[in-house]
């Protein structure tokens, strides 16, 4: 008998018990990014798209909305880059 192997989540909140498929479901991501390192970029892009639409709805110009969105993307990517090595060291 073979034992079913649990998929490894790669999202930066996995240490809190959040599975990649939780993000796929919540953010309507392509399921193919689940259990791959690409999950974090997909999460960031999904949120960036929502934020851009929000900024436009709030009356920001497309240029202002893009600048704010780009700043959020840079911050999020830096956060992921910092978190991933720490999670790996701790065995997540």
Secondary structure, DSSP 4 states (H G I P E B T S, - for coil): -PPPPPPPP-STTGGGT--HHHHHHHHT--GGGTTSTTHHHHHHHHHHHHHHHHHHHTT--HHHHHHHHHHHHHHHHHHHHHHHHHHHHTT-
